[in-house]
């Protein structure tokens, strides 16, 4: 029985020696994997930060546009105000359209509307 114990010890020692390089490689591989995972997480954080920045800039632009619209509305219309109609004859109540001309105009309008199916 005596020779069996040294053989078992020798086999265990041989396995330990053979396993040591693979354990070292596993530790290195695990370290590299950890580094890659950390880089991926940093990339995700960077992407979220960029998306947040884009959203903030978009909101800021929308706010600026709304403020510009409000300023324009407060300042009044950009279009000049219509001037009251004036005629050398007088006001609009002084202008008369002859009955025949008005009837002719009405007939043309009705013909156009009938042609368009209204």
MDTraj code that builds the backbone (N, CA, C; nanometers):
import mdtraj as md
import numpy as np

residues = "UNK UNK UNK UNK UNK UNK UNK UNK UNK UNK UNK UNK UNK UNK UNK UNK UNK UNK UNK UNK UNK UNK UNK UNK UNK UNK UNK UNK UNK UNK UNK UNK UNK UNK UNK UNK UNK UNK UNK UNK UNK UNK UNK UNK UNK UNK UNK UNK UNK UNK UNK UNK UNK UNK UNK UNK UNK UNK UNK UNK UNK UNK UNK UNK UNK UNK UNK UNK UNK UNK UNK UNK UNK UNK UNK UNK UNK UNK UNK UNK UNK UNK UNK UNK UNK UNK UNK UNK UNK UNK UNK UNK UNK UNK UNK UNK UNK UNK UNK UNK UNK UNK UNK UNK UNK UNK UNK UNK UNK UNK UNK UNK UNK UNK UNK UNK UNK UNK".split()
xyz = np.array([
    [0.0797, -0.1174, 0.0000],
    [0.0000, 0.0000, 0.0000],
    [0.0846, 0.1247, 0.0000],
    [0.1984, 0.1083, 0.0419],
    [0.2877, 0.2213, 0.0508],
    [0.3152, 0.2847, -0.0853],
    [0.3384, 0.2102, -0.1898],
    [0.3666, 0.2708, -0.3183],
    [0.2464, 0.3430, -0.3795],
    [0.1244, 0.3157, -0.3397],
    [0.0071, 0.3784, -0.3985],
    [-0.0035, 0.5252, -0.3564],
    [0.0235, 0.5591, -0.2361],
    [0.0111, 0.6954, -0.1871],
    [0.1044, 0.7897, -0.2633],
    [0.2331, 0.7537, -0.2795],
    [0.3172, 0.8450, -0.3579],
    [0.2693, 0.8586, -0.5016],
    [0.2133, 0.7528, -0.5561],
    [0.1635, 0.7645, -0.6943],
    [0.0444, 0.8600, -0.7006],
    [-0.0445, 0.8528, -0.6041],
    [-0.1609, 0.9425, -0.6013],
    [-0.1140, 1.0857, -0.5805],
    [-0.0188, 1.1042, -0.4931],
    [0.0347, 1.2385, -0.4675],
    [0.1041, 1.2909, -0.5920],
    [0.1775, 1.2047, -0.6583],
    [0.2470, 1.2450, -0.7800],
    [0.1473, 1.2795, -0.8901],
    [0.0395, 1.2057, -0.9022],
    [-0.0627, 1.2336, -1.0033],
    [-0.1336, 1.3645, -0.9719],
    [-0.1612, 1.3887, -0.8445],
    [-0.2239, 1.5149, -0.8039],
    [-0.1329, 1.6332, -0.8316],
    [-0.0046, 1.6154, -0.8052],
    [0.0926, 1.7214, -0.8322],
    [0.1032, 1.7471, -0.9820],
    [0.1022, 1.6440, -1.0609],
    [0.1090, 1.6593, -1.2065],
    [-0.0151, 1.7316, -1.2585],
    [-0.1310, 1.6971, -1.2056],
    [-0.2540, 1.7656, -1.2471],
    [-0.2506, 1.9129, -1.2086],
    [-0.1993, 1.9415, -1.0911],
    [-0.1900, 2.0808, -1.0469],
    [-0.0968, 2.1601, -1.1368],
    [0.0131, 2.1010, -1.1753],
    [0.1088, 2.1690, -1.2637],
    [0.0471, 2.1907, -1.4011],
    [-0.0222, 2.0908, -1.4511],
    [-0.0852, 2.1048, -1.5819],
    [-0.2029, 2.2022, -1.5788],
    [-0.2738, 2.2111, -1.4697],
    [-0.3910, 2.2974, -1.4592],
    [-0.3524, 2.4434, -1.4375],
    [-0.2367, 2.4694, -1.3844],
    [-0.1966, 2.6057, -1.3517],
    [-0.1940, 2.6969, -1.4743],
    [-0.1359, 2.6591, -1.5895],
    [-0.1389, 2.7501, -1.7045],
    [-0.2809, 2.7770, -1.7540],
    [-0.3677, 2.6769, -1.7499],
    [-0.5045, 2.7001, -1.7963],
    [-0.5788, 2.7910, -1.6992],
    [-0.5490, 2.7777, -1.5695],
    [-0.6102, 2.8678, -1.4731],
    [-0.5620, 3.0105, -1.4969],
    [-0.4362, 3.0255, -1.5291],
    [-0.3822, 3.1593, -1.5566],
    [-0.4471, 3.2147, -1.6833],
    [-0.4645, 3.1302, -1.7836],
    [-0.5297, 3.1755, -1.9058],
    [-0.6752, 3.2104, -1.8781],
    [-0.7433, 3.1339, -1.7961],
    [-0.8813, 3.1636, -1.7619],
    [-0.8912, 3.2970, -1.6887],
    [-0.7974, 3.3222, -1.5985],
    [-0.7987, 3.4502, -1.5264],
    [-0.7769, 3.5665, -1.6244],
    [-0.6838, 3.5503, -1.7181],
    [-0.6581, 3.6549, -1.8173],
    [-0.7808, 3.6752, -1.9063],
    [-0.8429, 3.5649, -1.9475],
    [-0.9626, 3.5722, -2.0316],
    [-1.0758, 3.6408, -1.9556],
    [-1.0907, 3.6059, -1.8287],
    [-1.1946, 3.6699, -1.7474],
    [-1.1684, 3.8194, -1.7325],
    [-1.0422, 3.8537, -1.7142],
    [-1.0062, 3.9962, -1.7027],
    [-1.0402, 4.0701, -1.8324],
    [-1.0033, 4.0132, -1.9455],
    [-1.0322, 4.0751, -2.0750],
    [-1.1833, 4.0874, -2.0964],
    [-1.2556, 3.9846, -2.0565],
    [-1.4013, 3.9875, -2.0683],
    [-1.4593, 4.0993, -1.9810],
    [-1.4058, 4.1151, -1.8616],
    [-1.4498, 4.2234, -1.7734],
    [-1.4206, 4.3604, -1.8331],
    [-1.3043, 4.3739, -1.8950],
    [-1.2686, 4.5012, -1.9597],
    [-1.3652, 4.5311, -2.0740],
    [-1.3957, 4.4314, -2.1556],
    [-1.4888, 4.4511, -2.2675],
    [-1.6287, 4.4871, -2.2186],
    [-1.6731, 4.4216, -2.1125],
    [-1.8052, 4.4531, -2.0580],
    [-1.8093, 4.5956, -2.0033],
    [-1.7011, 4.6371, -1.9393],
    [-1.6939, 4.7749, -1.8888],
    [-1.6968, 4.8749, -2.0042],
    [-1.6266, 4.8430, -2.1130],
    [-1.6290, 4.9323, -2.2300],
    [-1.7679, 4.9396, -2.2906],
    [-1.8370, 4.8260, -2.2976],
    [-1.9735, 4.8258, -2.3508],
    [-2.0658, 4.9094, -2.2633],
    [-2.0508, 4.8975, -2.1336],
    [-2.1354, 4.9753, -2.0431],
    [-2.1059, 5.1245, -2.0584],
    [-1.9785, 5.1599, -2.0724],
    [-1.9437, 5.3010, -2.0934],
    [-2.0021, 5.3523, -2.2251],
    [-1.9995, 5.2684, -2.3288],
    [-2.0597, 5.3072, -2.4565],
    [-2.2100, 5.3292, -2.4421],
    [-2.2756, 5.2424, -2.3650],
    [-2.4198, 5.2599, -2.3424],
    [-2.4469, 5.3905, -2.2679],
    [-2.3667, 5.4172, -2.1646],
    [-2.3834, 5.5422, -2.0894],
    [-2.3606, 5.6628, -2.1785],
    [-2.2587, 5.6542, -2.2644],
    [-2.2291, 5.7646, -2.3563],
    [-2.3440, 5.7850, -2.4545],
    [-2.4013, 5.6751, -2.5034],
    [-2.5151, 5.6838, -2.5947],
    [-2.6365, 5.7467, -2.5284],
    [-2.6625, 5.7085, -2.4036],
    [-2.7753, 5.7673, -2.3304],
    [-2.7517, 5.9161, -2.3082],
    [-2.6280, 5.9527, -2.2739],
    [-2.5964, 6.0940, -2.2520],
    [-2.6142, 6.1743, -2.3808],
    [-2.5726, 6.1189, -2.4929],
    [-2.5889, 6.1882, -2.6215],
    [-2.7362, 6.2021, -2.6565],
    [-2.8146, 6.0980, -2.6337],
    [-2.9579, 6.1044, -2.6621],
    [-3.0250, 6.2101, -2.5750],
    [-2.9855, 6.2156, -2.4474],
    [-3.0411, 6.3174, -2.3581],
    [-3.0040, 6.4574, -2.4057],
    [-2.8820, 6.4744, -2.4516],
    [-2.8385, 6.6050, -2.5016],
    [-2.9173, 6.6451, -2.6265],
    [-2.9390, 6.5494, -2.7165],
    [-3.0180, 6.5777, -2.8370],
    [-3.1613, 6.6152, -2.8017],
    [-3.2198, 6.5433, -2.7067],
    [-3.3563, 6.5753, -2.6643],
    [-3.3639, 6.7141, -2.6028],
    [-3.2631, 6.7495, -2.5230],
    [-3.2616, 6.8823, -2.4609],
    [-3.2483, 6.9912, -2.5671],
    [-3.1620, 6.9703, -2.6656],
    [-3.1463, 7.0691, -2.7725],
    [-3.2735, 7.0820, -2.8554],
    [-3.3387, 6.9701, -2.8830],
    [-3.4636, 6.9743, -2.9583],
    [-3.5704, 7.0516, -2.8819],
    [-3.5803, 7.0256, -2.7529],
    [-3.6778, 7.0982, -2.6715],
    [-3.6455, 7.2464, -2.6654],
    [-3.5188, 7.2775, -2.6582],
    [-3.4770, 7.4182, -2.6549],
    [-3.5142, 7.4880, -2.7859],
    [-3.4950, 7.4201, -2.8984],
    [-3.5314, 7.4788, -3.0275],
    [-3.6823, 7.5015, -3.0362],
    [-3.7606, 7.4051, -2.9908],
    [-3.9061, 7.4199, -2.9933],
    [-3.9500, 7.5367, -2.9055],
    [-3.8846, 7.5517, -2.7917],
    [-3.9179, 7.6625, -2.7019],
    [-3.8846, 7.7953, -2.7676],
    [-3.7682, 7.8026, -2.8327],
    [-3.7288, 7.9270, -2.9001],
    [-3.8270, 7.9625, -3.0120],
    [-3.8703, 7.8620, -3.0882],
    [-3.9677, 7.8873, -3.1954],
    [-4.0996, 7.9389, -3.1379],
    [-4.1435, 7.8767, -3.0299],
    [-4.2687, 7.9200, -2.9672],
    [-4.2562, 8.0628, -2.9150],
    [-4.1419, 8.0953, -2.8563],
    [-4.1208, 8.2322, -2.8077],
    [-4.1196, 8.3323, -2.9226],
    [-4.0567, 8.2957, -3.0329],
    [-4.0558, 8.3852, -3.1494],
    [-4.1972, 8.4069, -3.2013],
    [-4.2759, 8.3002, -3.2076],
    [-4.4149, 8.3140, -3.2528],
    [-4.4936, 8.4060, -3.1600],
    [-4.4739, 8.3891, -3.0296],
    [-4.5440, 8.4750, -2.9345],
    [-4.5004, 8.6205, -2.9471],
    [-4.3707, 8.6414, -2.9689],
    [-4.3224, 8.7797, -2.9865],
    [-4.3837, 8.8429, -3.1110],
    [-4.3918, 8.7633, -3.2188],
    [-4.4533, 8.8162, -3.3417],
    [-4.6001, 8.8486, -3.3197],
    [-4.6694, 8.7618, -3.2497],
    [-4.8110, 8.7862, -3.2231],
    [-4.8296, 8.9096, -3.1348],
    [-4.7418, 8.9256, -3.0373],
    [-4.7529, 9.0393, -2.9478],
    [-4.7225, 9.1691, -3.0224],
    [-4.6263, 9.1657, -3.1137],
    [-4.5878, 9.2850, -3.1888],
    [-4.6954, 9.3228, -3.2902],
    [-4.7795, 9.2330, -3.3238],
    [-4.8834, 9.2597, -3.4226],
    [-4.8498, 9.1893, -3.5526],
    [-4.9388, 9.2018, -3.6436],
    [-4.9238, 9.1341, -3.7715],
    [-4.8134, 9.1988, -3.8531],
    [-4.7443, 9.1174, -3.9309],
    [-4.6418, 9.1698, -4.0208],
    [-4.7055, 9.2352, -4.1434],
    [-4.8314, 9.2036, -4.1680],
    [-4.8997, 9.2587, -4.2842],
    [-4.9533, 9.3974, -4.2499],
    [-4.9477, 9.4887, -4.3447],
    [-5.0027, 9.6217, -4.3161],
    [-5.1552, 9.6138, -4.3029],
    [-5.2085, 9.6978, -4.2205],
    [-5.3535, 9.7007, -4.2033],
    [-5.4186, 9.7548, -4.3295],
    [-5.5340, 9.7003, -4.3608],
    [-5.6059, 9.7457, -4.4797],
    [-5.6568, 9.8876, -4.4574],
    [-5.6406, 9.9680, -4.5582],
    [-5.6921, 10.1045, -4.5481],
    [-5.8386, 10.1032, -4.5895],
    [-5.9164, 10.1853, -4.5310],
    [-6.0583, 10.1891, -4.5697],
    [-6.0717, 10.2220, -4.7185],
    [-6.1732, 10.1616, -4.7805],
    [-6.1945, 10.1831, -4.9232],
    [-6.2400, 10.3258, -4.9460],
    [-6.1797, 10.3853, -5.0425],
    [-6.2206, 10.5224, -5.0727],
    [-6.2419, 10.5369, -5.2227],
    [-6.3293, 10.6245, -5.2566],
    [-6.3625, 10.6482, -5.3966],
    [-6.3708, 10.7983, -5.4191],
    [-6.3320, 10.8398, -5.5385],
    [-6.3439, 10.9832, -5.5644],
    [-6.4892, 11.0293, -5.5614],
    [-6.5838, 10.9361, -5.5809],
    [-6.7248, 10.9716, -5.5817],
    [-6.7742, 10.9933, -5.4394],
    [-6.7177, 10.9152, -5.3477],
    [-6.7639, 10.9221, -5.2093],
    [-6.7442, 10.7871, -5.1456],
    [-6.8262, 10.7506, -5.0521],
    [-6.8149, 10.6235, -4.9836],
    [-6.8752, 10.5107, -5.0638],
    [-6.8680, 10.3878, -5.0140],
    [-6.9220, 10.2728, -5.0861],
    [-7.0723, 10.2816, -5.1085],
    [-7.1403, 10.3519, -5.0235],
    [-7.2857, 10.3615, -5.0422],
    [-7.3224, 10.4456, -5.1633],
    [-7.2282, 10.5292, -5.2132],
    [-7.2557, 10.6122, -5.3302],
    [-7.2358, 10.5378, -5.4612],
    [-7.1707, 10.4224, -5.4576],
    [-7.1410, 10.3485, -5.5800],
    [-7.2590, 10.2563, -5.6098],
    [-7.3076, 10.2639, -5.7317],
    [-7.4205, 10.1805, -5.7745],
    [-7.3770, 10.0954, -5.8938],
    [-7.4161, 9.9689, -5.8896],
    [-7.3926, 9.8815, -6.0044],
    [-7.5241, 9.8729, -6.0786],
    [-7.5202, 9.8961, -6.2087],
    [-7.6447, 9.8876, -6.2852],
    [-7.7072, 9.7490, -6.2719],
    [-7.8383, 9.7442, -6.2671],
    [-7.9108, 9.6190, -6.2463],
    [-7.8802, 9.5146, -6.3527],
    [-7.8692, 9.5572, -6.4780],
    [-7.8420, 9.4628, -6.5869],
    [-7.7029, 9.4006, -6.5694],
    [-7.6060, 9.4807, -6.5329],
    [-7.4697, 9.4310, -6.5145],
    [-7.4645, 9.3353, -6.3951],
    [-7.5330, 9.3669, -6.2872],
    [-7.5371, 9.2802, -6.1701],
    [-7.6054, 9.1476, -6.2029],
    [-7.7130, 9.1517, -6.2778],
    [-7.7842, 9.0295, -6.3164],
    [-7.6959, 8.9422, -6.4051],
    [-7.6223, 9.0055, -6.4985],
    [-7.5316, 8.9317, -6.5865],
    [-7.4216, 8.8630, -6.5046],
    [-7.3665, 8.9351, -6.4082],
    [-7.2619, 8.8781, -6.3224],
    [-7.3158, 8.7602, -6.2409],
    [-7.4329, 8.7745, -6.1846],
    [-7.4944, 8.6661, -6.1083],
    [-7.5184, 8.5433, -6.1953],
    [-7.5602, 8.5652, -6.3195],
    [-7.5863, 8.4534, -6.4120],
    [-7.4562, 8.3793, -6.4423],
    [-7.3479, 8.4536, -6.4615],
    [-7.2179, 8.3878, -6.4885],
    [-7.1724, 8.3054, -6.3684],
    [-7.1909, 8.3590, -6.2488],
    [-7.1510, 8.2852, -6.1281],
    [-7.2340, 8.1583, -6.1149],
    [-7.3644, 8.1671, -6.1396],
    [-7.4500, 8.0489, -6.1290],
    [-7.4131, 7.9444, -6.2339],
    [-7.3726, 7.9892, -6.3517],
    [-7.3328, 7.8950, -6.4579],
    [-7.2050, 7.8216, -6.4191],
    [-7.1123, 7.8940, -6.3606],
    [-6.9851, 7.8302, -6.3184],
    [-7.0133, 7.7291, -6.2070],
    [-7.0975, 7.7669, -6.1107],
    [-7.1299, 7.6752, -6.0024],
    [-7.2042, 7.5521, -6.0532],
    [-7.2928, 7.5691, -6.1486],
    [-7.3668, 7.4560, -6.2042],
    [-7.2704, 7.3634, -6.2806],
    [-7.1777, 7.4222, -6.3518],
    [-7.0812, 7.3426, -6.4288],
    [-6.9930, 7.2599, -6.3351],
    [-6.9565, 7.3160, -6.2196],
    [-6.8724, 7.2464, -6.1238],
    [-6.9494, 7.1471, -6.0397],
    [-7.0835, 7.1440, -6.0560],
    [-7.1659, 7.0482, -5.9845],
    [-7.1995, 7.0904, -5.8429],
    [-7.2026, 7.2160, -5.8172],
    [-7.2374, 7.2629, -5.6827],
    [-7.3780, 7.3055, -5.6718],
])
top = md.Topology()
chain = top.add_chain()
for i, resn in enumerate(residues, 1):
    res = top.add_residue(resn, chain, resSeq=i)
    for name in ("N", "CA", "C"):
        top.add_atom(name, md.element.get_by_symbol(name[0]), res)
traj = md.Trajectory(xyz[None], top)
